[in-house]
Amino acid sequence: MKYLFLVLLLLMPAASAYQVFWYADEVDRSNSIDYADRYPFDGIDRSDFSFKKYNCISLTAYNNFANSNPFDSHNPITASSPKSVLKKLRRADLNKLANENSYDSLEPDNYDFSDMDCWTLSDYNGFARIERHDSWKPATLRDPDNFNRVIHNVGKKRYNFFDYKDLLDLR
């Protein structure tokens, strides 16, 4: 038993020096890039964090990256992008794409649960509050069944689903 403790004690510095990166959403990607920029000589570069690895992405960050090199394989995201790409965006990004061209197939705030994989709680509640008499109800603590359904269906791919401001809004 004391040898196990000694081995763990010796491994602690090596384990604490190892950086863990998460690949859930645009917040994780931003944090990872900040780490790569802060420590330029550790062998981890910003190019290690490809958008394809992430469940959710930022429209602005992706389009800035795609426009930075016109000769690579990355094209900016538009309303005609595949649905699998559009599902990786938040509500504000989807509405921005929908408002760019009124003749495309996207309409602002015309979404289903399958389109909400990368939304936050405030995205969902903002969408649910648009029309009072539709089937979308804002997630509040007063209705725990709907609250749990929204968390499990909308927030399933996000580690950053809640914001501290959301907790003030859940009364």
Backbone as JSON, one array per atom type, in Angstrom:
{
  "sequence": "MKYLFLVLLLLMPAASAYQVFWYADEVDRSNSIDYADRYPFDGIDRSDFSFKKYNCISLTAYNNFANSNPFDSHNPITASSPKSVLKKLRRADLNKLANENSYDSLEPDNYDFSDMDCWTLSDYNGFARIERHDSWKPATLRDPDNFNRVIHNVGKKRYNFFDYKDLLDLR",
  "N": [[0.82, -1.18, 0.0], [1.94, 1.23, 0.79], [3.78, 1.51, -1.24], [2.22, 1.97, -3.47], [1.19, 4.47, -2.85], [3.59, 5.92, -2.96], [4.26, 5.64, -5.68], [2.08, 6.98, -6.85], [2.55, 9.51, -5.81], [4.93, 10.16, -7.1], [4.06, 10.26, -9.75], [2.38, 12.43, -9.87], [3.47, 15.1, -10.62], [3.94, 14.7, -13.38], [1.39, 14.11, -14.33], [0.03, 16.45, -13.75], [1.15, 18.22, -15.51], [0.14, 17.6, -17.94], [-2.04, 18.65, -20.44], [-5.53, 18.74, -20.92], [-7.81, 18.65, -23.56], [-11.0, 19.67, -24.67], [-13.63, 18.88, -26.93], [-16.22, 19.92, -27.51], [-17.69, 22.33, -28.17], [-17.85, 25.76, -29.48], [-16.82, 27.31, -27.44], [-15.01, 25.63, -26.13], [-13.2, 25.28, -28.24], [-12.22, 27.88, -28.56], [-10.99, 28.25, -26.05], [-8.99, 26.29, -26.25], [-7.45, 27.25, -28.39], [-6.59, 29.64, -27.28], [-4.92, 28.59, -25.3], [-2.98, 27.34, -26.93], [-1.86, 29.61, -28.16], [-0.85, 30.93, -25.96], [1.23, 29.33, -25.04], [3.6, 28.98, -27.02], [5.72, 27.24, -27.62], [5.28, 24.59, -26.94], [4.54, 22.58, -28.64], [1.91, 22.36, -29.33], [-0.33, 23.6, -31.56], [-2.46, 26.13, -33.01], [-3.56, 25.09, -35.28], [-4.06, 22.48, -34.67], [-6.6, 22.26, -33.79], [-9.02, 21.57, -35.41], [-12.07, 22.44, -37.08], [-13.7, 20.32, -37.7], [-13.55, 18.5, -35.65], [-15.24, 19.35, -33.67], [-18.43, 19.41, -32.03], [-20.12, 21.63, -32.05], [-19.98, 24.84, -33.58], [-18.77, 28.2, -34.16], [-20.22, 30.54, -36.29], [-19.0, 32.94, -37.17], [-16.27, 32.56, -36.44], [-15.66, 30.27, -37.97], [-16.19, 31.15, -40.63], [-14.36, 33.28, -40.83], [-11.99, 31.81, -40.66], [-12.29, 30.2, -42.97], [-12.29, 32.14, -44.99], [-9.73, 33.11, -44.76], [-7.86, 31.68, -46.22], [-8.17, 31.22, -49.44], [-7.59, 29.02, -51.0], [-7.72, 26.63, -49.7], [-9.58, 23.73, -48.51], [-11.8, 24.66, -47.22], [-14.87, 26.17, -47.28], [-16.83, 29.13, -46.84], [-19.6, 29.08, -44.54], [-22.87, 29.01, -45.64], [-26.39, 29.64, -46.29], [-26.99, 27.6, -48.02], [-25.37, 25.55, -47.3], [-24.64, 22.15, -46.27], [-27.09, 20.41, -44.26], [-26.03, 19.06, -42.08], [-23.87, 20.63, -41.39], [-25.09, 23.06, -40.78], [-26.49, 22.34, -38.49], [-24.61, 22.52, -36.54], [-24.55, 25.06, -35.59], [-25.43, 27.93, -33.56], [-28.54, 29.52, -32.5], [-28.57, 32.33, -33.07], [-26.61, 32.46, -35.07], [-27.78, 30.85, -37.07], [-30.07, 32.4, -37.61], [-28.83, 34.67, -38.57], [-27.74, 33.74, -40.98], [-30.15, 33.11, -42.25], [-31.3, 35.62, -42.56], [-29.63, 36.88, -44.35], [-30.23, 36.38, -47.03], [-33.26, 36.62, -48.46], [-34.4, 34.9, -50.25], [-33.5, 32.33, -50.0], [-33.51, 28.93, -48.7], [-33.67, 28.97, -45.94], [-35.46, 30.16, -43.14], [-35.89, 32.71, -40.73], [-36.0, 31.7, -37.36], [-37.45, 29.31, -37.8], [-37.47, 26.43, -36.87], [-36.71, 23.07, -35.71], [-36.54, 20.52, -33.13], [-34.37, 18.94, -33.93], [-32.7, 20.76, -35.13], [-31.65, 22.15, -33.05], [-29.43, 21.24, -31.7], [-27.04, 22.51, -30.96], [-27.73, 24.7, -29.51], [-27.97, 27.03, -26.78], [-29.41, 27.29, -23.47], [-30.51, 29.87, -23.25], [-30.76, 30.5, -25.96], [-32.76, 28.66, -26.73], [-34.9, 29.43, -25.0], [-35.34, 32.07, -25.85], [-36.26, 31.58, -28.45], [-38.55, 30.06, -27.86], [-40.17, 31.94, -26.64], [-41.15, 33.58, -28.63], [-43.64, 33.1, -29.93], [-46.6, 32.88, -28.27], [-48.63, 30.94, -28.29], [-47.83, 28.57, -29.49], [-46.35, 25.25, -29.78], [-43.96, 25.35, -28.43], [-42.51, 25.8, -25.37], [-41.09, 27.96, -22.97], [-38.25, 26.99, -21.02], [-38.56, 26.57, -17.69], [-38.06, 26.55, -14.14], [-40.42, 26.14, -12.9], [-41.88, 24.34, -14.33], [-40.99, 21.36, -14.24], [-40.99, 19.03, -15.86], [-41.02, 19.87, -18.58], [-38.68, 21.38, -18.47], [-36.69, 19.41, -17.98], [-37.01, 17.94, -20.34], [-36.22, 19.8, -22.28], [-33.55, 20.23, -21.54], [-32.45, 17.65, -21.98], [-32.99, 17.21, -24.69], [-32.31, 19.55, -26.17], [-29.89, 20.51, -25.07], [-28.06, 18.45, -25.43], [-25.56, 18.14, -26.72], [-23.88, 19.99, -25.66], [-21.52, 21.23, -23.41], [-21.41, 23.68, -22.36], [-24.04, 24.59, -21.9], [-25.59, 25.99, -20.07], [-25.59, 29.36, -18.95], [-24.44, 31.74, -16.58], [-26.27, 33.81, -16.45], [-28.59, 32.6, -17.27], [-29.5, 31.22, -15.07], [-30.53, 33.21, -13.48], [-32.76, 33.81, -14.88], [-34.47, 31.69, -14.6], [-36.48, 31.63, -12.7]],
  "CA": [[0.0, 0.0, 0.0], [2.78, 2.42, 0.83], [4.43, 1.67, -2.54], [1.23, 2.57, -4.35], [1.18, 5.89, -2.5], [4.84, 6.47, -3.46], [4.15, 5.72, -7.13], [1.15, 8.08, -7.14], [3.23, 10.75, -5.48], [5.92, 10.42, -8.15], [3.38, 10.52, -11.01], [1.6, 13.67, -9.8], [3.97, 16.2, -11.47], [3.75, 14.39, -14.8], [-0.04, 14.19, -14.64], [-0.43, 17.84, -13.68], [1.7, 18.95, -16.66], [-0.59, 17.18, -19.13], [-3.21, 19.48, -20.72], [-6.66, 18.03, -21.51], [-8.6, 19.5, -24.43], [-12.36, 19.21, -24.91], [-14.04, 19.16, -28.3], [-17.68, 19.97, -27.54], [-18.32, 23.48, -28.82], [-17.0, 26.9, -29.83], [-16.13, 27.79, -26.24], [-13.85, 24.75, -25.97], [-12.22, 25.58, -29.29], [-11.62, 29.16, -28.21], [-10.08, 28.0, -24.92], [-7.85, 25.52, -26.73], [-6.62, 28.15, -29.2], [-5.94, 30.55, -26.33], [-3.83, 27.83, -24.69], [-1.92, 27.17, -27.95], [-1.2, 30.9, -28.36], [-0.16, 31.32, -24.73], [2.44, 28.51, -24.91], [3.94, 28.7, -28.42], [6.82, 26.29, -27.81], [4.97, 23.29, -26.34], [4.19, 21.61, -29.67], [0.48, 22.42, -29.6], [-0.59, 24.76, -32.4], [-3.88, 26.38, -33.24], [-4.01, 24.23, -36.39], [-4.44, 21.18, -34.11], [-8.0, 22.31, -33.37], [-9.83, 21.65, -36.63], [-13.51, 22.58, -36.84], [-14.37, 19.03, -37.88], [-13.52, 17.77, -34.39], [-16.16, 19.94, -32.7], [-19.87, 19.21, -32.23], [-20.75, 22.92, -32.28], [-18.99, 25.81, -34.01], [-19.2, 29.59, -34.31], [-20.28, 30.95, -37.69], [-17.99, 33.98, -37.41], [-14.94, 31.96, -36.38], [-15.48, 29.38, -39.11], [-16.1, 31.92, -41.88], [-13.07, 33.99, -40.83], [-10.98, 30.81, -41.0], [-12.47, 29.79, -44.36], [-11.91, 33.25, -45.86], [-8.31, 33.44, -44.61], [-7.09, 31.0, -47.26], [-9.15, 30.83, -50.47], [-7.14, 27.84, -51.74], [-7.86, 25.39, -48.95], [-10.85, 23.04, -48.77], [-12.85, 25.21, -46.35], [-15.7, 27.21, -47.86], [-17.66, 29.76, -45.82], [-20.92, 28.51, -44.33], [-23.98, 29.81, -46.16], [-27.69, 28.97, -46.13], [-27.02, 26.41, -48.87], [-24.47, 24.53, -46.76], [-25.37, 20.94, -45.86], [-27.81, 20.48, -42.99], [-25.14, 18.59, -41.03], [-23.04, 21.78, -40.99], [-25.98, 24.06, -40.16], [-26.87, 21.86, -37.16], [-23.52, 22.83, -35.61], [-24.6, 26.48, -35.29], [-26.39, 28.42, -32.57], [-29.73, 30.18, -33.06], [-28.2, 33.63, -33.64], [-25.9, 32.21, -36.32], [-28.77, 30.39, -38.05], [-30.9, 33.54, -38.0], [-27.99, 35.56, -39.37], [-27.72, 33.16, -42.32], [-31.5, 33.21, -42.82], [-31.59, 37.02, -42.88], [-28.74, 37.38, -45.4], [-30.87, 36.27, -48.33], [-34.66, 36.26, -48.23], [-34.83, 33.95, -51.27], [-32.94, 31.0, -49.79], [-34.41, 27.97, -48.05], [-33.73, 29.19, -44.49], [-36.3, 31.23, -42.62], [-35.55, 32.98, -39.33], [-36.78, 31.07, -36.29], [-38.3, 28.23, -38.29], [-36.6, 25.31, -36.54], [-37.24, 21.92, -35.0], [-35.59, 20.04, -32.13], [-33.16, 18.42, -34.56], [-31.84, 21.89, -35.48], [-31.26, 22.83, -31.82], [-28.38, 20.49, -31.0], [-25.97, 23.37, -30.46], [-28.27, 25.89, -28.87], [-27.89, 27.13, -25.33], [-30.72, 27.47, -22.86], [-31.03, 31.19, -23.61], [-31.2, 30.4, -27.36], [-34.04, 27.97, -26.76], [-35.94, 30.24, -24.36], [-35.64, 33.19, -26.75], [-37.07, 31.02, -29.53], [-39.84, 29.62, -27.32], [-40.97, 33.1, -26.23], [-41.59, 34.35, -29.79], [-45.08, 32.91, -30.12], [-47.14, 32.38, -26.99], [-49.6, 29.86, -28.42], [-47.34, 27.41, -30.23], [-46.02, 24.11, -28.92], [-42.69, 25.58, -27.76], [-42.66, 26.46, -24.08], [-39.8, 28.27, -22.35], [-37.84, 26.09, -19.94], [-38.51, 27.23, -16.39], [-38.05, 25.62, -13.01], [-41.81, 25.92, -12.47], [-42.37, 23.2, -15.09], [-39.8, 20.49, -14.28], [-41.04, 18.06, -16.96], [-40.55, 20.56, -19.78], [-37.29, 21.76, -18.22], [-35.86, 18.22, -18.22], [-37.08, 17.59, -21.77], [-35.4, 20.76, -23.02], [-32.15, 19.95, -21.23], [-32.02, 16.4, -22.61], [-33.1, 17.26, -26.16], [-31.63, 20.7, -26.76], [-28.54, 20.67, -24.56], [-27.38, 17.16, -25.39], [-24.2, 18.17, -27.24], [-23.19, 21.17, -25.15], [-21.08, 21.32, -22.02], [-21.66, 25.07, -21.97], [-25.46, 24.81, -22.18], [-26.06, 27.03, -19.15], [-24.8, 30.53, -18.66], [-24.85, 32.2, -15.26], [-27.45, 34.65, -16.62], [-29.75, 31.73, -17.41], [-29.98, 30.85, -13.74], [-31.34, 34.33, -12.98], [-33.97, 33.85, -15.68], [-35.23, 30.46, -14.42], [-37.37, 31.71, -11.55]],
  "C": [[0.87, 1.26, 0.0], [3.52, 2.62, -0.49], [3.48, 2.3, -3.57], [1.17, 4.08, -4.1], [2.43, 6.58, -3.04], [4.8, 6.63, -4.99], [3.2, 6.86, -7.53], [1.78, 9.43, -6.87], [4.24, 11.13, -6.55], [5.25, 10.77, -9.49], [2.61, 11.84, -11.03], [2.16, 14.81, -10.65], [3.77, 15.94, -12.96], [2.28, 14.53, -15.2], [-0.53, 15.64, -14.62], [0.1, 18.66, -14.85], [0.95, 18.62, -17.95], [-1.86, 18.01, -19.29], [-4.29, 18.64, -21.39], [-7.47, 19.02, -22.33], [-9.96, 18.86, -24.67], [-12.79, 19.66, -26.29], [-15.56, 19.24, -28.44], [-18.2, 21.13, -28.39], [-17.32, 24.61, -29.03], [-16.27, 27.47, -28.63], [-14.89, 26.94, -25.98], [-12.78, 25.04, -27.01], [-11.49, 26.89, -29.0], [-10.63, 29.01, -27.06], [-8.83, 27.26, -25.37], [-6.9, 26.39, -27.56], [-5.9, 29.15, -28.31], [-4.76, 29.86, -25.66], [-2.67, 27.68, -25.68], [-1.17, 28.47, -28.19], [-0.38, 31.32, -27.14], [1.17, 30.57, -24.56], [2.92, 28.1, -26.3], [5.0, 27.62, -28.64], [6.54, 24.92, -27.22], [4.55, 22.24, -27.36], [2.71, 21.56, -29.99], [0.21, 23.72, -30.34], [-2.09, 24.95, -32.59], [-4.41, 25.54, -34.39], [-4.4, 22.83, -35.91], [-5.93, 21.11, -33.8], [-8.9, 22.58, -34.57], [-11.31, 21.73, -36.28], [-14.24, 21.25, -36.94], [-14.44, 18.23, -36.59], [-14.63, 18.2, -33.43], [-17.62, 19.66, -33.06], [-20.57, 20.51, -32.61], [-19.66, 23.94, -32.63], [-19.61, 27.21, -34.09], [-19.15, 29.96, -35.79], [-19.18, 31.96, -38.02], [-16.59, 33.4, -37.43], [-14.68, 31.07, -37.59], [-15.32, 30.17, -40.41], [-14.83, 32.75, -41.95], [-11.95, 33.04, -41.21], [-11.07, 30.42, -42.47], [-12.04, 30.89, -45.34], [-10.43, 33.6, -45.78], [-7.42, 32.8, -45.67], [-8.07, 30.51, -48.33], [-8.78, 29.53, -51.2], [-7.21, 26.55, -50.93], [-9.25, 24.79, -49.2], [-12.01, 23.58, -47.94], [-13.57, 26.35, -47.06], [-16.54, 27.83, -46.76], [-19.03, 29.09, -45.73], [-21.96, 29.51, -44.84], [-25.28, 29.05, -45.91], [-27.79, 27.71, -46.97], [-26.03, 25.33, -48.42], [-25.27, 23.31, -46.33], [-25.99, 21.09, -44.47], [-26.93, 20.02, -41.83], [-24.22, 19.7, -40.52], [-23.9, 22.81, -40.27], [-26.41, 23.64, -38.75], [-25.81, 22.17, -36.12], [-23.53, 24.3, -35.17], [-25.63, 26.8, -34.22], [-27.52, 29.17, -33.28], [-29.37, 31.51, -33.72], [-27.47, 33.46, -34.98], [-26.85, 31.73, -37.42], [-29.64, 31.54, -38.54], [-30.11, 34.53, -38.85], [-27.92, 35.05, -40.81], [-29.08, 33.31, -43.01], [-31.82, 34.63, -43.26], [-30.71, 37.57, -44.0], [-29.42, 37.39, -46.77], [-32.31, 35.79, -48.12], [-35.18, 35.22, -49.23], [-34.23, 32.55, -51.08], [-33.93, 30.13, -49.01], [-34.53, 28.17, -46.53], [-34.65, 30.35, -44.15], [-35.93, 31.46, -41.17], [-36.54, 32.31, -38.37], [-37.82, 30.08, -36.8], [-37.53, 26.92, -38.11], [-37.37, 24.21, -35.8], [-36.19, 21.47, -33.99], [-34.29, 19.54, -32.77], [-32.19, 19.52, -34.96], [-31.23, 22.56, -34.25], [-30.13, 22.15, -31.07], [-27.34, 21.39, -30.35], [-26.47, 24.66, -29.82], [-27.99, 25.86, -27.38], [-29.3, 27.29, -24.78], [-31.32, 28.83, -23.21], [-31.46, 31.24, -25.08], [-32.59, 29.78, -27.43], [-35.15, 28.84, -26.16], [-36.31, 31.46, -25.2], [-36.52, 32.76, -27.91], [-38.46, 30.66, -29.03], [-40.74, 30.79, -26.93], [-41.51, 33.91, -27.41], [-43.11, 34.28, -29.95], [-45.66, 32.24, -28.89], [-47.97, 31.12, -27.15], [-49.12, 28.71, -29.3], [-46.95, 26.31, -29.26], [-44.7, 24.3, -28.15], [-42.92, 26.37, -26.48], [-41.28, 26.76, -23.52], [-39.5, 27.3, -21.2], [-37.72, 26.89, -18.66], [-38.52, 26.18, -15.3], [-39.46, 25.33, -12.51], [-42.43, 24.72, -13.19], [-41.22, 22.2, -15.26], [-39.82, 19.47, -15.42], [-40.53, 18.68, -18.26], [-39.09, 20.95, -19.65], [-36.35, 20.59, -18.5], [-35.86, 17.82, -19.69], [-36.19, 18.52, -22.59], [-33.92, 20.48, -22.78], [-31.66, 18.71, -21.96], [-32.06, 16.45, -24.13], [-32.31, 18.39, -26.78], [-30.17, 20.74, -26.33], [-27.69, 19.43, -24.61], [-25.94, 17.18, -25.89], [-23.36, 19.29, -26.65], [-22.79, 21.0, -23.7], [-21.37, 22.71, -21.49], [-23.1, 25.45, -22.27], [-26.01, 25.93, -21.32], [-25.07, 28.17, -19.09], [-25.27, 31.04, -17.29], [-26.08, 33.1, -15.34], [-28.73, 33.82, -16.74], [-30.34, 31.37, -16.05], [-30.81, 31.97, -13.11], [-32.7, 34.36, -13.67], [-34.9, 32.67, -15.39], [-36.2, 30.5, -13.26], [-38.71, 31.1, -11.79]]
}
